[in-house]
């Protein structure tokens, strides 16, 4: 249980508390589930699970469903046993990408120093925006208000002097709040946390530290360097001690590139008909192509993943002659890979398509091959797919229009919290 206070009196003299705290971590609350609630306001307050049925898994769950122990990646059958009254909503990945892209554009209007780390979170360095927009707490409230008004969802914002502290603070701010950790309160804020809260501390590292009696950040900070290094290694030990004392020199790095783009689908029932699997592979390839074009990327390598009914997972890859962002080209490669997989006569439970070896489309300008230069249909397909992207951009986001203009029960709440230097 966090010991960070959840509320604080309204104060007008926060300026000195915010000196040196220009890093914000914006985390969209229960993002996928929130987007679905914005589209379906009548479901607010109900336990909602986003995902497939039967053999599917949970993609996301509302806080009402989480109260029953439902969480992402849980088998849907297990989730429904724990929360049989849940409303199950099928996922709409295109809608999530549209909202995510819109939020990132909004953050880009705040500052050019935006580092997107996933579909639902980003770091900002707002030092340069202070004169124009005010101190970080004011900027955080501006972001929360605009996200709520434009998209009908909420976000939590952590503010600190480093990326480590800002990310931890946003976790304490959830849901729908703001937590500021002043620079002077950094070490006190960290010391009360379990060591597993530090970035990069997984189960093995946590267990190795526990064997030496280290369970909290305070115990880690007060342990000698050599002891920590004996537990987790020389480099990792030095890094963890830096984190324990709040030392995190990483800057906010805009333009973080995706290393791969993929999509997969678990079938409601196992599928023995390969034409059905190929049809789904076509849909997934198109979805990958849309994301490639939206991010200005092209791919050189296509990978397919097949999971059979005995839960055996197989992957096959193929390198293309030239980089592409055309869905049909991705599908043709994926179809050949699917056909080459030895299924041992078993039906298919899951199929996935992934684009690897990504590069910027602008940097991949090349002379067309002889076949491309003489094949008008190839060029026509590329233009047709881009035209469809434009239609989706206009009308896909419109499907969220009601949620954006009428947030459907999403209330405006000002909950800026300043962590005091003394948490005892």
BAVEX-355269 format. One record per residue (C-alpha): x, y, z; residue in one letter; residue number from 1. Coordinates in steps of 0.05 Angstrom, whole numbers, plus 5000, padded with zeros to 4 digits. Example, Ala and Ser with C-alpha at 12.3 -4.5 7.8 and 13.67 -1.06 7.14 Angstrom:
REM BAVEX-355269
@x:5246&y:4910&z:5156&resn:A&resi:1
@x:5273&y:4979&z:5143&resn:S&resi:2
This chain:
REM BAVEX-355269
@x:5000&y:5000&z:5000&resn:X&resi:1
@x:5028&y:5067&z:4980&resn:X&resi:2
@x:5044&y:5116&z:5037&resn:X&resi:3
@x:5040&y:5174&z:4989&resn:X&resi:4
@x:4984&y:5221&z:5011&resn:X&resi:5
@x:4923&y:5220&z:4965&resn:X&resi:6
@x:4902&y:5292&z:4977&resn:X&resi:7
@x:4931&y:5358&z:4998&resn:X&resi:8
@x:4904&y:5426&z:5014&resn:X&resi:9
@x:4899&y:5476&z:4957&resn:X&resi:10
@x:4962&y:5516&z:4956&resn:X&resi:11
@x:4983&y:5577&z:4917&resn:X&resi:12
@x:5058&y:5574&z:4932&resn:X&resi:13
@x:5077&y:5510&z:4896&resn:X&resi:14
@x:5127&y:5546&z:4851&resn:X&resi:15
@x:5187&y:5533&z:4897&resn:X&resi:16
@x:5166&y:5460&z:4905&resn:X&resi:17
@x:5168&y:5451&z:4829&resn:X&resi:18
@x:5238&y:5479&z:4818&resn:X&resi:19
@x:5279&y:5427&z:4782&resn:X&resi:20
@x:5218&y:5382&z:4769&resn:X&resi:21
@x:5207&y:5388&z:4695&resn:X&resi:22
@x:5196&y:5314&z:4678&resn:X&resi:23
@x:5124&y:5291&z:4670&resn:X&resi:24
@x:5100&y:5219&z:4660&resn:X&resi:25
@x:5030&y:5217&z:4629&resn:X&resi:26
@x:4995&y:5150&z:4636&resn:X&resi:27
@x:4926&y:5139&z:4606&resn:X&resi:28
@x:4882&y:5105&z:4658&resn:X&resi:29
@x:4859&y:5035&z:4639&resn:X&resi:30
@x:4869&y:5059&z:4567&resn:X&resi:31
@x:4836&y:5005&z:4524&resn:X&resi:32
@x:4777&y:4997&z:4572&resn:X&resi:33
@x:4770&y:5073&z:4577&resn:X&resi:34
@x:4766&y:5081&z:4502&resn:X&resi:35
@x:4711&y:5029&z:4500&resn:X&resi:36
@x:4673&y:5065&z:4555&resn:X&resi:37
@x:4679&y:5131&z:4518&resn:X&resi:38
@x:4645&y:5096&z:4459&resn:X&resi:39
@x:4593&y:5063&z:4504&resn:X&resi:40
@x:4576&y:5112&z:4561&resn:X&resi:41
@x:4521&y:5067&z:4585&resn:X&resi:42
@x:4574&y:5018&z:4611&resn:X&resi:43
@x:4605&y:5067&z:4660&resn:X&resi:44
@x:4607&y:5038&z:4730&resn:X&resi:45
@x:4600&y:4966&z:4705&resn:X&resi:46
@x:4655&y:4913&z:4705&resn:X&resi:47
@x:4677&y:4912&z:4632&resn:X&resi:48
@x:4727&y:4865&z:4601&resn:X&resi:49
@x:4757&y:4877&z:4532&resn:X&resi:50
@x:4779&y:4815&z:4496&resn:X&resi:51
@x:4759&y:4753&z:4458&resn:X&resi:52
@x:4714&y:4697&z:4483&resn:X&resi:53
@x:4727&y:4624&z:4499&resn:X&resi:54
@x:4801&y:4612&z:4483&resn:X&resi:55
@x:4816&y:4687&z:4482&resn:X&resi:56
@x:4852&y:4728&z:4534&resn:X&resi:57
@x:4836&y:4792&z:4570&resn:X&resi:58
@x:4864&y:4853&z:4534&resn:X&resi:59
@x:4841&y:4903&z:4587&resn:X&resi:60
@x:4791&y:4911&z:4644&resn:X&resi:61
@x:4758&y:4969&z:4679&resn:X&resi:62
@x:4774&y:4983&z:4751&resn:X&resi:63
@x:4707&y:4951&z:4770&resn:X&resi:64
@x:4728&y:4886&z:4738&resn:X&resi:65
@x:4798&y:4890&z:4767&resn:X&resi:66
@x:4766&y:4891&z:4836&resn:X&resi:67
@x:4748&y:4817&z:4822&resn:X&resi:68
@x:4820&y:4800&z:4805&resn:X&resi:69
@x:4813&y:4807&z:4730&resn:X&resi:70
@x:4876&y:4831&z:4695&resn:X&resi:71
@x:4906&y:4836&z:4626&resn:X&resi:72
@x:4933&y:4771&z:4594&resn:X&resi:73
@x:4887&y:4729&z:4639&resn:X&resi:74
@x:4850&y:4674&z:4601&resn:X&resi:75
@x:4779&y:4698&z:4587&resn:X&resi:76
@x:4749&y:4635&z:4616&resn:X&resi:77
@x:4785&y:4649&z:4682&resn:X&resi:78
@x:4764&y:4722&z:4681&resn:X&resi:79
@x:4691&y:4704&z:4671&resn:X&resi:80
@x:4693&y:4653&z:4728&resn:X&resi:81
@x:4720&y:4707&z:4774&resn:X&resi:82
@x:4672&y:4760&z:4748&resn:X&resi:83
@x:4613&y:4726&z:4715&resn:X&resi:84
@x:4572&y:4791&z:4713&resn:X&resi:85
@x:4625&y:4826&z:4669&resn:X&resi:86
@x:4606&y:4857&z:4603&resn:X&resi:87
@x:4653&y:4831&z:4549&resn:X&resi:88
@x:4670&y:4878&z:4492&resn:X&resi:89
@x:4709&y:4857&z:4430&resn:X&resi:90
@x:4773&y:4897&z:4418&resn:X&resi:91
@x:4779&y:4951&z:4365&resn:X&resi:92
@x:4853&y:4962&z:4355&resn:X&resi:93
@x:4844&y:5015&z:4303&resn:X&resi:94
@x:4805&y:5058&z:4351&resn:X&resi:95
@x:4859&y:5051&z:4404&resn:X&resi:96
@x:4913&y:5072&z:4355&resn:X&resi:97
@x:4871&y:5132&z:4334&resn:X&resi:98
@x:4861&y:5156&z:4405&resn:X&resi:99
@x:4934&y:5143&z:4423&resn:X&resi:100
@x:4958&y:5183&z:4363&resn:X&resi:101
@x:4911&y:5240&z:4381&resn:X&resi:102
@x:4936&y:5242&z:4453&resn:X&resi:103
@x:5008&y:5243&z:4430&resn:X&resi:104
@x:4993&y:5301&z:4383&resn:X&resi:105
@x:4962&y:5337&z:4441&resn:X&resi:106
@x:5025&y:5326&z:4483&resn:X&resi:107
@x:5067&y:5350&z:4424&resn:X&resi:108
@x:5029&y:5416&z:4427&resn:X&resi:109
@x:5054&y:5424&z:4498&resn:X&resi:110
@x:5128&y:5411&z:4483&resn:X&resi:111
@x:5170&y:5381&z:4428&resn:X&resi:112
@x:5206&y:5339&z:4482&resn:X&resi:113
@x:5157&y:5281&z:4482&resn:X&resi:114
@x:5180&y:5209&z:4488&resn:X&resi:115
@x:5125&y:5159&z:4474&resn:X&resi:116
@x:5142&y:5093&z:4509&resn:X&resi:117
@x:5078&y:5055&z:4493&resn:X&resi:118
@x:5009&y:5064&z:4465&resn:X&resi:119
@x:4984&y:5094&z:4531&resn:X&resi:120
@x:5043&y:5129&z:4563&resn:X&resi:121
@x:5095&y:5182&z:4549&resn:X&resi:122
@x:5148&y:5225&z:4583&resn:X&resi:123
@x:5151&y:5300&z:4573&resn:X&resi:124
@x:5204&y:5352&z:4592&resn:X&resi:125
@x:5165&y:5416&z:4602&resn:X&resi:126
@x:5222&y:5461&z:4625&resn:X&resi:127
@x:5217&y:5501&z:4560&resn:X&resi:128
@x:5141&y:5507&z:4566&resn:X&resi:129
@x:5140&y:5540&z:4635&resn:X&resi:130
@x:5140&y:5612&z:4611&resn:X&resi:131
@x:5084&y:5598&z:4561&resn:X&resi:132
@x:5039&y:5551&z:4602&resn:X&resi:133
@x:5060&y:5557&z:4674&resn:X&resi:134
@x:5092&y:5509&z:4725&resn:X&resi:135
@x:5089&y:5434&z:4716&resn:X&resi:136
@x:5028&y:5423&z:4760&resn:X&resi:137
@x:4989&y:5473&z:4717&resn:X&resi:138
@x:5013&y:5438&z:4654&resn:X&resi:139
@x:4993&y:5371&z:4683&resn:X&resi:140
@x:4922&y:5395&z:4698&resn:X&resi:141
@x:4918&y:5425&z:4627&resn:X&resi:142
@x:4937&y:5357&z:4598&resn:X&resi:143
@x:4886&y:5321&z:4640&resn:X&resi:144
@x:4831&y:5369&z:4622&resn:X&resi:145
@x:4845&y:5367&z:4547&resn:X&resi:146
@x:4850&y:5291&z:4546&resn:X&resi:147
@x:4784&y:5286&z:4581&resn:X&resi:148
@x:4749&y:5337&z:4537&resn:X&resi:149
@x:4776&y:5312&z:4471&resn:X&resi:150
@x:4774&y:5237&z:4481&resn:X&resi:151
@x:4728&y:5224&z:4540&resn:X&resi:152
@x:4782&y:5186&z:4578&resn:X&resi:153
@x:4826&y:5203&z:4638&resn:X&resi:154
@x:4900&y:5203&z:4652&resn:X&resi:155
@x:4946&y:5206&z:4712&resn:X&resi:156
@x:5008&y:5249&z:4713&resn:X&resi:157
@x:5071&y:5242&z:4755&resn:X&resi:158
@x:5119&y:5300&z:4762&resn:X&resi:159
@x:5191&y:5294&z:4785&resn:X&resi:160
@x:5263&y:5313&z:4774&resn:X&resi:161
@x:5278&y:5248&z:4736&resn:X&resi:162
@x:5242&y:5198&z:4692&resn:X&resi:163
@x:5246&y:5145&z:4747&resn:X&resi:164
@x:5211&y:5189&z:4798&resn:X&resi:165
@x:5159&y:5216&z:4748&resn:X&resi:166
@x:5138&y:5146&z:4728&resn:X&resi:167
@x:5132&y:5122&z:4800&resn:X&resi:168
@x:5093&y:5185&z:4817&resn:X&resi:169
@x:5042&y:5173&z:4761&resn:X&resi:170
@x:5029&y:5104&z:4790&resn:X&resi:171
@x:5013&y:5136&z:4857&resn:X&resi:172
@x:4968&y:5187&z:4822&resn:X&resi:173
@x:4922&y:5134&z:4792&resn:X&resi:174
@x:4868&y:5138&z:4775&resn:X&resi:175
@x:4857&y:5208&z:4747&resn:X&resi:176
@x:4904&y:5249&z:4790&resn:X&resi:177
@x:4970&y:5286&z:4794&resn:X&resi:178
@x:5028&y:5273&z:4842&resn:X&resi:179
@x:5088&y:5319&z:4847&resn:X&resi:180
@x:5151&y:5295&z:4880&resn:X&resi:181
@x:5195&y:5356&z:4895&resn:X&resi:182
@x:5269&y:5347&z:4883&resn:X&resi:183
@x:5282&y:5353&z:4958&resn:X&resi:184
@x:5233&y:5297&z:4973&resn:X&resi:185
@x:5261&y:5248&z:4921&resn:X&resi:186
@x:5301&y:5203&z:4968&resn:X&resi:187
@x:5247&y:5202&z:5022&resn:X&resi:188
@x:5195&y:5184&z:4968&resn:X&resi:189
@x:5237&y:5127&z:4942&resn:X&resi:190
@x:5259&y:5098&z:5009&resn:X&resi:191
@x:5189&y:5076&z:5030&resn:X&resi:192
@x:5179&y:5036&z:4966&resn:X&resi:193
@x:5192&y:4961&z:4957&resn:X&resi:194
@x:5255&y:4948&z:4917&resn:X&resi:195
@x:5212&y:4917&z:4862&resn:X&resi:196
@x:5185&y:4986&z:4846&resn:X&resi:197
@x:5251&y:5006&z:4814&resn:X&resi:198
@x:5254&y:5000&z:4739&resn:X&resi:199
@x:5290&y:4937&z:4716&resn:X&resi:200
@x:5280&y:4897&z:4781&resn:X&resi:201
@x:5246&y:4833&z:4760&resn:X&resi:202
@x:5229&y:4772&z:4800&resn:X&resi:203
@x:5299&y:4742&z:4797&resn:X&resi:204
@x:5333&y:4806&z:4817&resn:X&resi:205
@x:5283&y:4817&z:4873&resn:X&resi:206
@x:5294&y:4747&z:4899&resn:X&resi:207
@x:5370&y:4755&z:4896&resn:X&resi:208
@x:5366&y:4819&z:4937&resn:X&resi:209
@x:5316&y:4787&z:4986&resn:X&resi:210
@x:5367&y:4732&z:5001&resn:X&resi:211
@x:5412&y:4787&z:5028&resn:X&resi:212
@x:5357&y:4819&z:5069&resn:X&resi:213
@x:5342&y:4875&z:5019&resn:X&resi:214
@x:5268&y:4885&z:5010&resn:X&resi:215
@x:5258&y:4960&z:5007&resn:X&resi:216
@x:5292&y:5017&z:4970&resn:X&resi:217
@x:5316&y:5043&z:5038&resn:X&resi:218
@x:5351&y:4977&z:5053&resn:X&resi:219
@x:5381&y:4977&z:4983&resn:X&resi:220
@x:5407&y:5049&z:4990&resn:X&resi:221
@x:5438&y:5033&z:5057&resn:X&resi:222
@x:5474&y:4970&z:5032&resn:X&resi:223
@x:5546&y:4973&z:5009&resn:X&resi:224
@x:5560&y:4972&z:4935&resn:X&resi:225
@x:5601&y:4908&z:4938&resn:X&resi:226
@x:5544&y:4870&z:4972&resn:X&resi:227
@x:5493&y:4893&z:4920&resn:X&resi:228
@x:5541&y:4875&z:4864&resn:X&resi:229
@x:5552&y:4806&z:4893&resn:X&resi:230
@x:5477&y:4796&z:4891&resn:X&resi:231
@x:5460&y:4821&z:4821&resn:X&resi:232
@x:5525&y:4834&z:4785&resn:X&resi:233
@x:5574&y:4892&z:4778&resn:X&resi:234
@x:5539&y:4935&z:4727&resn:X&resi:235
@x:5468&y:4921&z:4752&resn:X&resi:236
@x:5488&y:4933&z:4824&resn:X&resi:237
@x:5517&y:5001&z:4810&resn:X&resi:238
@x:5456&y:5020&z:4769&resn:X&resi:239
@x:5407&y:4998&z:4824&resn:X&resi:240
@x:5444&y:5038&z:4877&resn:X&resi:241
@x:5440&y:5100&z:4832&resn:X&resi:242
@x:5365&y:5090&z:4826&resn:X&resi:243
@x:5357&y:5079&z:4900&resn:X&resi:244
@x:5387&y:5148&z:4912&resn:X&resi:245
@x:5345&y:5180&z:4857&resn:X&resi:246
@x:5402&y:5186&z:4807&resn:X&resi:247
@x:5373&y:5177&z:4737&resn:X&resi:248
@x:5408&y:5218&z:4683&resn:X&resi:249
@x:5365&y:5193&z:4625&resn:X&resi:250
@x:5337&y:5252&z:4585&resn:X&resi:251
@x:5269&y:5253&z:4551&resn:X&resi:252
@x:5286&y:5228&z:4481&resn:X&resi:253
@x:5235&y:5248&z:4427&resn:X&resi:254
@x:5225&y:5206&z:4366&resn:X&resi:255
@x:5234&y:5138&z:4398&resn:X&resi:256
@x:5227&y:5088&z:4341&resn:X&resi:257
@x:5185&y:5025&z:4343&resn:X&resi:258
@x:5228&y:4963&z:4330&resn:X&resi:259
@x:5170&y:4921&z:4306&resn:X&resi:260
@x:5096&y:4927&z:4292&resn:X&resi:261
@x:5050&y:4867&z:4299&resn:X&resi:262
@x:4979&y:4842&z:4309&resn:X&resi:263
@x:4951&y:4774&z:4329&resn:X&resi:264
@x:4884&y:4741&z:4338&resn:X&resi:265
@x:4862&y:4683&z:4383&resn:X&resi:266
@x:4804&y:4646&z:4351&resn:X&resi:267
@x:4740&y:4635&z:4391&resn:X&resi:268
@x:4745&y:4561&z:4373&resn:X&resi:269
@x:4805&y:4524&z:4344&resn:X&resi:270
@x:4806&y:4529&z:4268&resn:X&resi:271
@x:4823&y:4470&z:4223&resn:X&resi:272
@x:4807&y:4506&z:4157&resn:X&resi:273
@x:4871&y:4540&z:4132&resn:X&resi:274
@x:4831&y:4587&z:4088&resn:X&resi:275
@x:4802&y:4617&z:4151&resn:X&resi:276
@x:4871&y:4625&z:4180&resn:X&resi:277
@x:4895&y:4658&z:4115&resn:X&resi:278
@x:4836&y:4705&z:4116&resn:X&resi:279
@x:4853&y:4727&z:4186&resn:X&resi:280
@x:4926&y:4734&z:4166&resn:X&resi:281
@x:4904&y:4782&z:4111&resn:X&resi:282
@x:4866&y:4824&z:4162&resn:X&resi:283
@x:4926&y:4825&z:4209&resn:X&resi:284
@x:4973&y:4844&z:4152&resn:X&resi:285
@x:4928&y:4902&z:4133&resn:X&resi:286
@x:4927&y:4924&z:4206&resn:X&resi:287
@x:5004&y:4924&z:4208&resn:X&resi:288
@x:5007&y:4962&z:4142&resn:X&resi:289
@x:4961&y:5016&z:4169&resn:X&resi:290
@x:5006&y:5026&z:4230&resn:X&resi:291
@x:5068&y:5027&z:4186&resn:X&resi:292
@x:5040&y:5082&z:4143&resn:X&resi:293
@x:5014&y:5121&z:4203&resn:X&resi:294
@x:5084&y:5121&z:4232&resn:X&resi:295
@x:5120&y:5135&z:4167&resn:X&resi:296
@x:5155&y:5067&z:4169&resn:X&resi:297
@x:5168&y:5009&z:4121&resn:X&resi:298
@x:5187&y:4937&z:4137&resn:X&resi:299
@x:5237&y:4889&z:4107&resn:X&resi:300
@x:5220&y:4826&z:4147&resn:X&resi:301
@x:5153&y:4792&z:4157&resn:X&resi:302
@x:5142&y:4742&z:4214&resn:X&resi:303
@x:5081&y:4698&z:4226&resn:X&resi:304
@x:5064&y:4664&z:4292&resn:X&resi:305
@x:5020&y:4603&z:4295&resn:X&resi:306
@x:4995&y:4570&z:4359&resn:X&resi:307
@x:4963&y:4502&z:4351&resn:X&resi:308
@x:4911&y:4470&z:4395&resn:X&resi:309
@x:4965&y:4435&z:4437&resn:X&resi:310
@x:4992&y:4505&z:4454&resn:X&resi:311
@x:5055&y:4494&z:4411&resn:X&resi:312
@x:5077&y:4562&z:4384&resn:X&resi:313
@x:5114&y:4565&z:4317&resn:X&resi:314
@x:5144&y:4626&z:4283&resn:X&resi:315
@x:5169&y:4634&z:4212&resn:X&resi:316
@x:5202&y:4695&z:4180&resn:X&resi:317
@x:5217&y:4720&z:4110&resn:X&resi:318
@x:5260&y:4778&z:4086&resn:X&resi:319
@x:5229&y:4818&z:4029&resn:X&resi:320
@x:5269&y:4841&z:3968&resn:X&resi:321
@x:5250&y:4913&z:3982&resn:X&resi:322
@x:5219&y:4949&z:4042&resn:X&resi:323
@x:5144&y:4960&z:4039&resn:X&resi:324
@x:5084&y:4989&z:4075&resn:X&resi:325
@x:5032&y:4957&z:4029&resn:X&resi:326
@x:4984&y:4909&z:4063&resn:X&resi:327
@x:4978&y:4863&z:4002&resn:X&resi:328
@x:5053&y:4853&z:3999&resn:X&resi:329
@x:5054&y:4836&z:4073&resn:X&resi:330
@x:4997&y:4787&z:4065&resn:X&resi:331
@x:5028&y:4751&z:4005&resn:X&resi:332
@x:5091&y:4738&z:4046&resn:X&resi:333
@x:5051&y:4718&z:4108&resn:X&resi:334
@x:5008&y:4670&z:4067&resn:X&resi:335
@x:5069&y:4633&z:4042&resn:X&resi:336
@x:5096&y:4629&z:4113&resn:X&resi:337
@x:5030&y:4602&z:4139&resn:X&resi:338
@x:5028&y:4550&z:4084&resn:X&resi:339
@x:5098&y:4527&z:4102&resn:X&resi:340
@x:5084&y:4514&z:4176&resn:X&resi:341
@x:5079&y:4440&z:4196&resn:X&resi:342
@x:5016&y:4439&z:4238&resn:X&resi:343
@x:5019&y:4363&z:4249&resn:X&resi:344
@x:4946&y:4360&z:4230&resn:X&resi:345
@x:4925&y:4402&z:4289&resn:X&resi:346
@x:4876&y:4461&z:4286&resn:X&resi:347
@x:4900&y:4531&z:4298&resn:X&resi:348
@x:4885&y:4570&z:4361&resn:X&resi:349
@x:4923&y:4635&z:4346&resn:X&resi:350
@x:4953&y:4670&z:4286&resn:X&resi:351
@x:4997&y:4732&z:4286&resn:X&resi:352
@x:5033&y:4775&z:4235&resn:X&resi:353
@x:5091&y:4820&z:4253&resn:X&resi:354
@x:5133&y:4870&z:4213&resn:X&resi:355
@x:5206&y:4872&z:4234&resn:X&resi:356
@x:5268&y:4907&z:4208&resn:X&resi:357
@x:5233&y:4974&z:4206&resn:X&resi:358
@x:5262&y:5037&z:4175&resn:X&resi:359
@x:5237&y:5106&z:4160&resn:X&resi:360
@x:5198&y:5108&z:4095&resn:X&resi:361
@x:5229&y:5175&z:4076&resn:X&resi:362
@x:5299&y:5144&z:4082&resn:X&resi:363
@x:5279&y:5084&z:4039&resn:X&resi:364
@x:5264&y:5122&z:3975&resn:X&resi:365
@x:5289&y:5079&z:3918&resn:X&resi:366
@x:5281&y:5070&z:3844&resn:X&resi:367
@x:5222&y:5023&z:3828&resn:X&resi:368
@x:5239&y:4954&z:3804&resn:X&resi:369
@x:5224&y:4936&z:3732&resn:X&resi:370
@x:5162&y:4898&z:3753&resn:X&resi:371
@x:5137&y:4956&z:3796&resn:X&resi:372
@x:5150&y:5007&z:3741&resn:X&resi:373
@x:5110&y:4967&z:3691&resn:X&resi:374
@x:5056&y:4942&z:3738&resn:X&resi:375
@x:5004&y:4996&z:3746&resn:X&resi:376
@x:4962&y:4953&z:3794&resn:X&resi:377
@x:5019&y:4951&z:3844&resn:X&resi:378
@x:5022&y:5027&z:3846&resn:X&resi:379
@x:4947&y:5031&z:3847&resn:X&resi:380
@x:4943&y:4985&z:3908&resn:X&resi:381
@x:4991&y:5029&z:3947&resn:X&resi:382
@x:4950&y:5091&z:3931&resn:X&resi:383
@x:4885&y:5056&z:3946&resn:X&resi:384
@x:4909&y:5034&z:4014&resn:X&resi:385
@x:4932&y:5104&z:4030&resn:X&resi:386
@x:4864&y:5131&z:4009&resn:X&resi:387
@x:4831&y:5082&z:4057&resn:X&resi:388
@x:4876&y:5107&z:4112&resn:X&resi:389
@x:4850&y:5177&z:4100&resn:X&resi:390
@x:4778&y:5154&z:4104&resn:X&resi:391
@x:4793&y:5117&z:4169&resn:X&resi:392
@x:4826&y:5179&z:4196&resn:X&resi:393
@x:4764&y:5220&z:4182&resn:X&resi:394
@x:4709&y:5172&z:4202&resn:X&resi:395
@x:4746&y:5124&z:4249&resn:X&resi:396
@x:4758&y:5178&z:4300&resn:X&resi:397
@x:4687&y:5203&z:4290&resn:X&resi:398
@x:4663&y:5139&z:4323&resn:X&resi:399
@x:4691&y:5169&z:4387&resn:X&resi:400
@x:4658&y:5236&z:4376&resn:X&resi:401
@x:4602&y:5224&z:4425&resn:X&resi:402
@x:4650&y:5203&z:4478&resn:X&resi:403
@x:4694&y:5264&z:4467&resn:X&resi:404
@x:4637&y:5314&z:4469&resn:X&resi:405
@x:4599&y:5278&z:4523&resn:X&resi:406
@x:4649&y:5242&z:4567&resn:X&resi:407
@x:4595&y:5197&z:4594&resn:X&resi:408
@x:4605&y:5205&z:4667&resn:X&resi:409
@x:4679&y:5221&z:4666&resn:X&resi:410
@x:4684&y:5275&z:4719&resn:X&resi:411
@x:4734&y:5332&z:4723&resn:X&resi:412
@x:4774&y:5323&z:4786&resn:X&resi:413
@x:4831&y:5365&z:4811&resn:X&resi:414
@x:4876&y:5321&z:4853&resn:X&resi:415
@x:4946&y:5349&z:4851&resn:X&resi:416
@x:4986&y:5320&z:4908&resn:X&resi:417
@x:5054&y:5343&z:4932&resn:X&resi:418
@x:5095&y:5290&z:4967&resn:X&resi:419
@x:5124&y:5319&z:5031&resn:X&resi:420
@x:5197&y:5309&z:5046&resn:X&resi:421
@x:5180&y:5270&z:5109&resn:X&resi:422
@x:5137&y:5209&z:5097&resn:X&resi:423
@x:5146&y:5178&z:5165&resn:X&resi:424
